[in-house]
């Protein structure tokens, strides 16, 4: 019974490690996506500002 329990504990430990690794990978991927979107937003805001200035210049 002790060996069976030890094997189950090792298996659970491996499963937990796999879950932690998956969560870290997902967190890192999401952080990268957020950084990309923030840069995209900066670009879009610059474009909007230029557009607004162009509209003001026409009036």
CHARMM internal coordinates of N, CA and C (Angstrom, degrees):
IC EDIT
DIST 1 N 1 CA 1.4589
DIST 1 CA 1 C 1.5233
ANGL 1 N 1 CA 1 C 111.12
DIST 1 C 2 N 1.3093
ANGL 1 CA 1 C 2 N 118.71
DIHE 1 N 1 CA 1 C 2 N -35.66
DIST 2 N 2 CA 1.4564
ANGL 1 C 2 N 2 CA 122.56
DIHE 1 CA 1 C 2 N 2 CA 180.00
DIST 2 CA 2 C 1.5129
ANGL 2 N 2 CA 2 C 111.77
DIHE 1 C 2 N 2 CA 2 C -63.93
DIST 2 C 3 N 1.3482
ANGL 2 CA 2 C 3 N 116.51
DIHE 2 N 2 CA 2 C 3 N -40.24
DIST 3 N 3 CA 1.4635
ANGL 2 C 3 N 3 CA 119.99
DIHE 2 CA 2 C 3 N 3 CA 179.16
DIST 3 CA 3 C 1.5311
ANGL 3 N 3 CA 3 C 110.74
DIHE 2 C 3 N 3 CA 3 C -66.38
DIST 3 C 4 N 1.3011
ANGL 3 CA 3 C 4 N 116.08
DIHE 3 N 3 CA 3 C 4 N -39.29
DIST 4 N 4 CA 1.4616
ANGL 3 C 4 N 4 CA 120.68
DIHE 3 CA 3 C 4 N 4 CA 179.61
DIST 4 CA 4 C 1.5353
ANGL 4 N 4 CA 4 C 110.18
DIHE 3 C 4 N 4 CA 4 C -64.12
DIST 4 C 5 N 1.3105
ANGL 4 CA 4 C 5 N 115.75
DIHE 4 N 4 CA 4 C 5 N -42.59
DIST 5 N 5 CA 1.4655
ANGL 4 C 5 N 5 CA 120.49
DIHE 4 CA 4 C 5 N 5 CA 178.72
DIST 5 CA 5 C 1.5274
ANGL 5 N 5 CA 5 C 110.47
DIHE 4 C 5 N 5 CA 5 C -64.79
DIST 5 C 6 N 1.3248
ANGL 5 CA 5 C 6 N 116.52
DIHE 5 N 5 CA 5 C 6 N -42.29
DIST 6 N 6 CA 1.4609
ANGL 5 C 6 N 6 CA 120.46
DIHE 5 CA 5 C 6 N 6 CA 179.32
DIST 6 CA 6 C 1.5323
ANGL 6 N 6 CA 6 C 110.58
DIHE 5 C 6 N 6 CA 6 C -63.31
DIST 6 C 7 N 1.3176
ANGL 6 CA 6 C 7 N 117.30
DIHE 6 N 6 CA 6 C 7 N -41.09
DIST 7 N 7 CA 1.4619
ANGL 6 C 7 N 7 CA 121.12
DIHE 6 CA 6 C 7 N 7 CA 178.58
DIST 7 CA 7 C 1.5305
ANGL 7 N 7 CA 7 C 110.38
DIHE 6 C 7 N 7 CA 7 C -64.78
DIST 7 C 8 N 1.3207
ANGL 7 CA 7 C 8 N 116.48
DIHE 7 N 7 CA 7 C 8 N -41.49
DIST 8 N 8 CA 1.4621
ANGL 7 C 8 N 8 CA 120.57
DIHE 7 CA 7 C 8 N 8 CA 178.32
DIST 8 CA 8 C 1.5297
ANGL 8 N 8 CA 8 C 110.28
DIHE 7 C 8 N 8 CA 8 C -63.93
DIST 8 C 9 N 1.3328
ANGL 8 CA 8 C 9 N 116.88
DIHE 8 N 8 CA 8 C 9 N -40.43
DIST 9 N 9 CA 1.4633
ANGL 8 C 9 N 9 CA 120.87
DIHE 8 CA 8 C 9 N 9 CA 178.40
DIST 9 CA 9 C 1.5256
ANGL 9 N 9 CA 9 C 111.26
DIHE 8 C 9 N 9 CA 9 C -63.98
DIST 9 C 10 N 1.3369
ANGL 9 CA 9 C 10 N 116.40
DIHE 9 N 9 CA 9 C 10 N -41.39
DIST 10 N 10 CA 1.4679
ANGL 9 C 10 N 10 CA 119.95
DIHE 9 CA 9 C 10 N 10 CA 178.17
DIST 10 CA 10 C 1.5262
ANGL 10 N 10 CA 10 C 110.34
DIHE 9 C 10 N 10 CA 10 C -64.26
DIST 10 C 11 N 1.3156
ANGL 10 CA 10 C 11 N 116.21
DIHE 10 N 10 CA 10 C 11 N -42.86
DIST 11 N 11 CA 1.4579
ANGL 10 C 11 N 11 CA 120.41
DIHE 10 CA 10 C 11 N 11 CA 179.87
DIST 11 CA 11 C 1.5315
ANGL 11 N 11 CA 11 C 110.36
DIHE 10 C 11 N 11 CA 11 C -62.57
DIST 11 C 12 N 1.3225
ANGL 11 CA 11 C 12 N 116.46
DIHE 11 N 11 CA 11 C 12 N -44.44
DIST 12 N 12 CA 1.4681
ANGL 11 C 12 N 12 CA 119.91
DIHE 11 CA 11 C 12 N 12 CA 177.18
DIST 12 CA 12 C 1.5237
ANGL 12 N 12 CA 12 C 110.89
DIHE 11 C 12 N 12 CA 12 C -61.89
DIST 12 C 13 N 1.3144
ANGL 12 CA 12 C 13 N 115.97
DIHE 12 N 12 CA 12 C 13 N -40.91
DIST 13 N 13 CA 1.4598
ANGL 12 C 13 N 13 CA 119.62
DIHE 12 CA 12 C 13 N 13 CA 178.32
DIST 13 CA 13 C 1.5210
ANGL 13 N 13 CA 13 C 111.99
DIHE 12 C 13 N 13 CA 13 C -60.85
DIST 13 C 14 N 1.3290
ANGL 13 CA 13 C 14 N 116.41
DIHE 13 N 13 CA 13 C 14 N -42.13
DIST 14 N 14 CA 1.4618
ANGL 13 C 14 N 14 CA 120.57
DIHE 13 CA 13 C 14 N 14 CA 177.53
DIST 14 CA 14 C 1.5260
ANGL 14 N 14 CA 14 C 111.54
DIHE 13 C 14 N 14 CA 14 C -65.40
DIST 14 C 15 N 1.3153
ANGL 14 CA 14 C 15 N 115.99
DIHE 14 N 14 CA 14 C 15 N -40.89
DIST 15 N 15 CA 1.4678
ANGL 14 C 15 N 15 CA 119.72
DIHE 14 CA 14 C 15 N 15 CA 177.84
DIST 15 CA 15 C 1.5214
ANGL 15 N 15 CA 15 C 111.22
DIHE 14 C 15 N 15 CA 15 C -62.91
DIST 15 C 16 N 1.3098
ANGL 15 CA 15 C 16 N 116.30
DIHE 15 N 15 CA 15 C 16 N -42.06
DIST 16 N 16 CA 1.4660
ANGL 15 C 16 N 16 CA 120.72
DIHE 15 CA 15 C 16 N 16 CA 178.92
DIST 16 CA 16 C 1.5284
ANGL 16 N 16 CA 16 C 109.92
DIHE 15 C 16 N 16 CA 16 C -64.16
DIST 16 C 17 N 1.3420
ANGL 16 CA 16 C 17 N 117.01
DIHE 16 N 16 CA 16 C 17 N -43.73
DIST 17 N 17 CA 1.4615
ANGL 16 C 17 N 17 CA 120.31
DIHE 16 CA 16 C 17 N 17 CA 177.81
DIST 17 CA 17 C 1.5257
ANGL 17 N 17 CA 17 C 111.04
DIHE 16 C 17 N 17 CA 17 C -60.56
DIST 17 C 18 N 1.3260
ANGL 17 CA 17 C 18 N 116.61
DIHE 17 N 17 CA 17 C 18 N -41.58
DIST 18 N 18 CA 1.4695
ANGL 17 C 18 N 18 CA 120.16
DIHE 17 CA 17 C 18 N 18 CA 178.80
DIST 18 CA 18 C 1.5240
ANGL 18 N 18 CA 18 C 110.82
DIHE 17 C 18 N 18 CA 18 C -63.66
DIST 18 C 19 N 1.3212
ANGL 18 CA 18 C 19 N 116.85
DIHE 18 N 18 CA 18 C 19 N -41.79
DIST 19 N 19 CA 1.4697
ANGL 18 C 19 N 19 CA 119.89
DIHE 18 CA 18 C 19 N 19 CA 178.08
DIST 19 CA 19 C 1.5214
ANGL 19 N 19 CA 19 C 111.29
DIHE 18 C 19 N 19 CA 19 C -63.92
DIST 19 C 20 N 1.3211
ANGL 19 CA 19 C 20 N 116.51
DIHE 19 N 19 CA 19 C 20 N -42.81
DIST 20 N 20 CA 1.4710
ANGL 19 C 20 N 20 CA 119.89
DIHE 19 CA 19 C 20 N 20 CA 178.76
DIST 20 CA 20 C 1.5170
ANGL 20 N 20 CA 20 C 110.72
DIHE 19 C 20 N 20 CA 20 C -61.22
DIST 20 C 21 N 1.3284
ANGL 20 CA 20 C 21 N 116.07
DIHE 20 N 20 CA 20 C 21 N -43.23
DIST 21 N 21 CA 1.4558
ANGL 20 C 21 N 21 CA 120.29
DIHE 20 CA 20 C 21 N 21 CA 179.36
DIST 21 CA 21 C 1.5252
ANGL 21 N 21 CA 21 C 110.50
DIHE 20 C 21 N 21 CA 21 C -63.45
DIST 21 C 22 N 1.3174
ANGL 21 CA 21 C 22 N 117.31
DIHE 21 N 21 CA 21 C 22 N -42.21
DIST 22 N 22 CA 1.4646
ANGL 21 C 22 N 22 CA 120.93
DIHE 21 CA 21 C 22 N 22 CA 179.17
DIST 22 CA 22 C 1.5279
ANGL 22 N 22 CA 22 C 110.81
DIHE 21 C 22 N 22 CA 22 C -64.01
DIST 22 C 23 N 1.3129
ANGL 22 CA 22 C 23 N 117.20
DIHE 22 N 22 CA 22 C 23 N -41.90
DIST 23 N 23 CA 1.4696
ANGL 22 C 23 N 23 CA 120.08
DIHE 22 CA 22 C 23 N 23 CA 178.47
DIST 23 CA 23 C 1.5167
ANGL 23 N 23 CA 23 C 111.33
DIHE 22 C 23 N 23 CA 23 C -65.27
DIST 23 C 24 N 1.3332
ANGL 23 CA 23 C 24 N 117.19
DIHE 23 N 23 CA 23 C 24 N -40.58
DIST 24 N 24 CA 1.4705
ANGL 23 C 24 N 24 CA 119.57
DIHE 23 CA 23 C 24 N 24 CA 177.48
DIST 24 CA 24 C 1.5147
ANGL 24 N 24 CA 24 C 110.96
DIHE 23 C 24 N 24 CA 24 C -62.91
DIST 24 C 25 N 1.3167
ANGL 24 CA 24 C 25 N 116.36
DIHE 24 N 24 CA 24 C 25 N -43.68
DIST 25 N 25 CA 1.4681
ANGL 24 C 25 N 25 CA 120.27
DIHE 24 CA 24 C 25 N 25 CA 179.29
DIST 25 CA 25 C 1.5228
ANGL 25 N 25 CA 25 C 110.38
DIHE 24 C 25 N 25 CA 25 C -62.33
DIST 25 C 26 N 1.3228
ANGL 25 CA 25 C 26 N 116.80
DIHE 25 N 25 CA 25 C 26 N -42.10
DIST 26 N 26 CA 1.4643
ANGL 25 C 26 N 26 CA 120.23
DIHE 25 CA 25 C 26 N 26 CA 178.76
DIST 26 CA 26 C 1.5279
ANGL 26 N 26 CA 26 C 110.84
DIHE 25 C 26 N 26 CA 26 C -65.59
DIST 26 C 27 N 1.3157
ANGL 26 CA 26 C 27 N 116.22
DIHE 26 N 26 CA 26 C 27 N -42.31
DIST 27 N 27 CA 1.4699
ANGL 26 C 27 N 27 CA 120.74
DIHE 26 CA 26 C 27 N 27 CA 178.36
DIST 27 CA 27 C 1.5253
ANGL 27 N 27 CA 27 C 110.29
DIHE 26 C 27 N 27 CA 27 C -60.74
DIST 27 C 28 N 1.3309
ANGL 27 CA 27 C 28 N 116.93
DIHE 27 N 27 CA 27 C 28 N -45.22
DIST 28 N 28 CA 1.4576
ANGL 27 C 28 N 28 CA 120.51
DIHE 27 CA 27 C 28 N 28 CA -179.63
DIST 28 CA 28 C 1.5277
ANGL 28 N 28 CA 28 C 111.20
DIHE 27 C 28 N 28 CA 28 C -65.57
DIST 28 C 29 N 1.3257
ANGL 28 CA 28 C 29 N 116.47
DIHE 28 N 28 CA 28 C 29 N -39.85
DIST 29 N 29 CA 1.4671
ANGL 28 C 29 N 29 CA 119.97
DIHE 28 CA 28 C 29 N 29 CA 178.20
DIST 29 CA 29 C 1.5215
ANGL 29 N 29 CA 29 C 110.48
DIHE 28 C 29 N 29 CA 29 C -64.18
DIST 29 C 30 N 1.3150
ANGL 29 CA 29 C 30 N 116.86
DIHE 29 N 29 CA 29 C 30 N -42.08
DIST 30 N 30 CA 1.4649
ANGL 29 C 30 N 30 CA 120.37
DIHE 29 CA 29 C 30 N 30 CA 179.08
DIST 30 CA 30 C 1.5253
ANGL 30 N 30 CA 30 C 111.33
DIHE 29 C 30 N 30 CA 30 C -66.92
DIST 30 C 31 N 1.3203
ANGL 30 CA 30 C 31 N 116.66
DIHE 30 N 30 CA 30 C 31 N -38.41
DIST 31 N 31 CA 1.4653
ANGL 30 C 31 N 31 CA 119.69
DIHE 30 CA 30 C 31 N 31 CA 177.87
DIST 31 CA 31 C 1.5262
ANGL 31 N 31 CA 31 C 110.12
DIHE 30 C 31 N 31 CA 31 C -63.51
DIST 31 C 32 N 1.3198
ANGL 31 CA 31 C 32 N 116.76
DIHE 31 N 31 CA 31 C 32 N -39.91
DIST 32 N 32 CA 1.4599
ANGL 31 C 32 N 32 CA 120.43
DIHE 31 CA 31 C 32 N 32 CA 176.59
DIST 32 CA 32 C 1.5097
ANGL 32 N 32 CA 32 C 111.42
DIHE 31 C 32 N 32 CA 32 C -64.35
DIST 32 C 33 N 1.3166
ANGL 32 CA 32 C 33 N 116.54
DIHE 32 N 32 CA 32 C 33 N -41.66
DIST 33 N 33 CA 1.4699
ANGL 32 C 33 N 33 CA 121.07
DIHE 32 CA 32 C 33 N 33 CA 178.86
DIST 33 CA 33 C 1.5280
ANGL 33 N 33 CA 33 C 111.14
DIHE 32 C 33 N 33 CA 33 C -64.00
DIST 33 C 34 N 1.3312
ANGL 33 CA 33 C 34 N 116.79
DIHE 33 N 33 CA 33 C 34 N -41.51
DIST 34 N 34 CA 1.4646
ANGL 33 C 34 N 34 CA 121.15
DIHE 33 CA 33 C 34 N 34 CA 178.27
DIST 34 CA 34 C 1.5246
ANGL 34 N 34 CA 34 C 109.94
DIHE 33 C 34 N 34 CA 34 C -62.71
DIST 34 C 35 N 1.3208
ANGL 34 CA 34 C 35 N 117.21
DIHE 34 N 34 CA 34 C 35 N -44.02
DIST 35 N 35 CA 1.4615
ANGL 34 C 35 N 35 CA 120.24
DIHE 34 CA 34 C 35 N 35 CA 179.22
DIST 35 CA 35 C 1.5278
ANGL 35 N 35 CA 35 C 110.70
DIHE 34 C 35 N 35 CA 35 C -61.53
DIST 35 C 36 N 1.3273
ANGL 35 CA 35 C 36 N 116.41
DIHE 35 N 35 CA 35 C 36 N -42.82
DIST 36 N 36 CA 1.4614
ANGL 35 C 36 N 36 CA 120.64
DIHE 35 CA 35 C 36 N 36 CA 177.94
DIST 36 CA 36 C 1.5292
ANGL 36 N 36 CA 36 C 110.75
DIHE 35 C 36 N 36 CA 36 C -61.16
DIST 36 C 37 N 1.3183
ANGL 36 CA 36 C 37 N 116.79
DIHE 36 N 36 CA 36 C 37 N -46.33
DIST 37 N 37 CA 1.4570
ANGL 36 C 37 N 37 CA 120.69
DIHE 36 CA 36 C 37 N 37 CA -179.01
DIST 37 CA 37 C 1.5218
ANGL 37 N 37 CA 37 C 111.86
DIHE 36 C 37 N 37 CA 37 C -65.48
DIST 37 C 38 N 1.3321
ANGL 37 CA 37 C 38 N 117.38
DIHE 37 N 37 CA 37 C 38 N -35.90
DIST 38 N 38 CA 1.4629
ANGL 37 C 38 N 38 CA 119.99
DIHE 37 CA 37 C 38 N 38 CA 177.03
DIST 38 CA 38 C 1.5257
ANGL 38 N 38 CA 38 C 110.78
DIHE 37 C 38 N 38 CA 38 C -63.63
DIST 38 C 39 N 1.3227
ANGL 38 CA 38 C 39 N 117.02
DIHE 38 N 38 CA 38 C 39 N -40.62
DIST 39 N 39 CA 1.4600
ANGL 38 C 39 N 39 CA 120.34
DIHE 38 CA 38 C 39 N 39 CA 177.19
DIST 39 CA 39 C 1.5285
ANGL 39 N 39 CA 39 C 110.76
DIHE 38 C 39 N 39 CA 39 C -65.58
DIST 39 C 40 N 1.3162
ANGL 39 CA 39 C 40 N 116.03
DIHE 39 N 39 CA 39 C 40 N -41.23
DIST 40 N 40 CA 1.4530
ANGL 39 C 40 N 40 CA 120.74
DIHE 39 CA 39 C 40 N 40 CA 177.56
DIST 40 CA 40 C 1.5364
ANGL 40 N 40 CA 40 C 110.81
DIHE 39 C 40 N 40 CA 40 C -61.51
DIST 40 C 41 N 1.3198
ANGL 40 CA 40 C 41 N 116.00
DIHE 40 N 40 CA 40 C 41 N -39.75
DIST 41 N 41 CA 1.4643
ANGL 40 C 41 N 41 CA 121.11
DIHE 40 CA 40 C 41 N 41 CA 178.75
DIST 41 CA 41 C 1.5263
ANGL 41 N 41 CA 41 C 111.01
DIHE 40 C 41 N 41 CA 41 C -64.51
DIST 41 C 42 N 1.3296
ANGL 41 CA 41 C 42 N 117.03
DIHE 41 N 41 CA 41 C 42 N -40.59
DIST 42 N 42 CA 1.4681
ANGL 41 C 42 N 42 CA 120.00
DIHE 41 CA 41 C 42 N 42 CA 176.84
DIST 42 CA 42 C 1.5250
ANGL 42 N 42 CA 42 C 110.56
DIHE 41 C 42 N 42 CA 42 C -59.28
DIST 42 C 43 N 1.3197
ANGL 42 CA 42 C 43 N 115.54
DIHE 42 N 42 CA 42 C 43 N -44.20
DIST 43 N 43 CA 1.4626
ANGL 42 C 43 N 43 CA 120.26
DIHE 42 CA 42 C 43 N 43 CA 179.37
DIST 43 CA 43 C 1.5266
ANGL 43 N 43 CA 43 C 110.62
DIHE 42 C 43 N 43 CA 43 C -63.10
DIST 43 C 44 N 1.3168
ANGL 43 CA 43 C 44 N 116.13
DIHE 43 N 43 CA 43 C 44 N -44.70
DIST 44 N 44 CA 1.4675
ANGL 43 C 44 N 44 CA 120.33
DIHE 43 CA 43 C 44 N 44 CA -179.68
DIST 44 CA 44 C 1.5224
ANGL 44 N 44 CA 44 C 110.62
DIHE 43 C 44 N 44 CA 44 C -63.34
DIST 44 C 45 N 1.3133
ANGL 44 CA 44 C 45 N 116.52
DIHE 44 N 44 CA 44 C 45 N -41.31
DIST 45 N 45 CA 1.4714
ANGL 44 C 45 N 45 CA 119.19
DIHE 44 CA 44 C 45 N 45 CA 179.52
DIST 45 CA 45 C 1.5187
ANGL 45 N 45 CA 45 C 111.22
DIHE 44 C 45 N 45 CA 45 C -63.87
DIST 45 C 46 N 1.3299
ANGL 45 CA 45 C 46 N 116.15
DIHE 45 N 45 CA 45 C 46 N -39.16
DIST 46 N 46 CA 1.4686
ANGL 45 C 46 N 46 CA 119.46
DIHE 45 CA 45 C 46 N 46 CA 177.44
DIST 46 CA 46 C 1.5142
ANGL 46 N 46 CA 46 C 110.21
DIHE 45 C 46 N 46 CA 46 C -62.21
DIST 46 C 47 N 1.3227
ANGL 46 CA 46 C 47 N 116.20
DIHE 46 N 46 CA 46 C 47 N -42.02
DIST 47 N 47 CA 1.4641
ANGL 46 C 47 N 47 CA 120.25
DIHE 46 CA 46 C 47 N 47 CA 178.19
DIST 47 CA 47 C 1.5171
ANGL 47 N 47 CA 47 C 112.24
DIHE 46 C 47 N 47 CA 47 C -63.50
DIST 47 C 48 N 1.3041
ANGL 47 CA 47 C 48 N 116.51
DIHE 47 N 47 CA 47 C 48 N -41.62
DIST 48 N 48 CA 1.4677
ANGL 47 C 48 N 48 CA 121.08
DIHE 47 CA 47 C 48 N 48 CA 178.91
DIST 48 CA 48 C 1.5220
ANGL 48 N 48 CA 48 C 109.95
DIHE 47 C 48 N 48 CA 48 C -64.85
DIST 48 C 49 N 1.3233
ANGL 48 CA 48 C 49 N 116.68
DIHE 48 N 48 CA 48 C 49 N -42.67
DIST 49 N 49 CA 1.4696
ANGL 48 C 49 N 49 CA 119.44
DIHE 48 CA 48 C 49 N 49 CA 178.83
DIST 49 CA 49 C 1.5219
ANGL 49 N 49 CA 49 C 110.93
DIHE 48 C 49 N 49 CA 49 C -62.33
DIST 49 C 50 N 1.3202
ANGL 49 CA 49 C 50 N 117.13
DIHE 49 N 49 CA 49 C 50 N -42.82
DIST 50 N 50 CA 1.4675
ANGL 49 C 50 N 50 CA 120.60
DIHE 49 CA 49 C 50 N 50 CA 178.73
DIST 50 CA 50 C 1.5201
ANGL 50 N 50 CA 50 C 110.07
DIHE 49 C 50 N 50 CA 50 C -63.24
DIST 50 C 51 N 1.3120
ANGL 50 CA 50 C 51 N 117.20
DIHE 50 N 50 CA 50 C 51 N -40.79
DIST 51 N 51 CA 1.4646
ANGL 50 C 51 N 51 CA 121.79
DIHE 50 CA 50 C 51 N 51 CA 178.74
DIST 51 CA 51 C 1.5307
ANGL 51 N 51 CA 51 C 110.69
DIHE 50 C 51 N 51 CA 51 C -62.92
DIST 51 C 52 N 1.3145
ANGL 51 CA 51 C 52 N 116.63
DIHE 51 N 51 CA 51 C 52 N -44.27
DIST 52 N 52 CA 1.4681
ANGL 51 C 52 N 52 CA 120.61
DIHE 51 CA 51 C 52 N 52 CA 179.24
DIST 52 CA 52 C 1.5258
ANGL 52 N 52 CA 52 C 111.23
DIHE 51 C 52 N 52 CA 52 C -63.19
DIST 52 C 53 N 1.3330
ANGL 52 CA 52 C 53 N 115.64
DIHE 52 N 52 CA 52 C 53 N -41.84
DIST 53 N 53 CA 1.4596
ANGL 52 C 53 N 53 CA 119.05
DIHE 52 CA 52 C 53 N 53 CA 178.42
DIST 53 CA 53 C 1.5209
ANGL 53 N 53 CA 53 C 111.17
DIHE 52 C 53 N 53 CA 53 C -63.39
DIST 53 C 54 N 1.3228
ANGL 53 CA 53 C 54 N 116.09
DIHE 53 N 53 CA 53 C 54 N -39.79
DIST 54 N 54 CA 1.4679
ANGL 53 C 54 N 54 CA 120.27
DIHE 53 CA 53 C 54 N 54 CA 178.35
DIST 54 CA 54 C 1.5098
ANGL 54 N 54 CA 54 C 110.37
DIHE 53 C 54 N 54 CA 54 C -63.71
DIST 54 C 55 N 1.3332
ANGL 54 CA 54 C 55 N 117.28
DIHE 54 N 54 CA 54 C 55 N -39.78
DIST 55 N 55 CA 1.4598
ANGL 54 C 55 N 55 CA 120.36
DIHE 54 CA 54 C 55 N 55 CA 178.34
DIST 55 CA 55 C 1.5330
ANGL 55 N 55 CA 55 C 111.04
DIHE 54 C 55 N 55 CA 55 C -65.65
DIST 55 C 56 N 1.3095
ANGL 55 CA 55 C 56 N 116.53
DIHE 55 N 55 CA 55 C 56 N -41.61
DIST 56 N 56 CA 1.4781
ANGL 55 C 56 N 56 CA 120.60
DIHE 55 CA 55 C 56 N 56 CA 178.40
DIST 56 CA 56 C 1.5158
ANGL 56 N 56 CA 56 C 111.01
DIHE 55 C 56 N 56 CA 56 C -62.71
DIST 56 C 57 N 1.3274
ANGL 56 CA 56 C 57 N 116.02
DIHE 56 N 56 CA 56 C 57 N -38.16
DIST 57 N 57 CA 1.4650
ANGL 56 C 57 N 57 CA 120.18
DIHE 56 CA 56 C 57 N 57 CA -177.95
DIST 57 CA 57 C 1.5291
ANGL 57 N 57 CA 57 C 110.86
DIHE 56 C 57 N 57 CA 57 C -67.34
DIST 57 C 58 N 1.3206
ANGL 57 CA 57 C 58 N 117.21
DIHE 57 N 57 CA 57 C 58 N -28.52
DIST 58 N 58 CA 1.4691
ANGL 57 C 58 N 58 CA 120.70
DIHE 57 CA 57 C 58 N 58 CA -179.05
DIST 58 CA 58 C 1.5310
ANGL 58 N 58 CA 58 C 112.12
DIHE 57 C 58 N 58 CA 58 C -76.69
DIST 58 C 59 N 1.3156
ANGL 58 CA 58 C 59 N 116.61
DIHE 58 N 58 CA 58 C 59 N -24.04
DIST 59 N 59 CA 1.4735
ANGL 58 C 59 N 59 CA 119.29
DIHE 58 CA 58 C 59 N 59 CA -175.90
DIST 59 CA 59 C 1.5008
ANGL 59 N 59 CA 59 C 112.51
DIHE 58 C 59 N 59 CA 59 C -93.50
END
COOR INIT
IC SEED 1 N 1 CA 1 C
IC BUILD
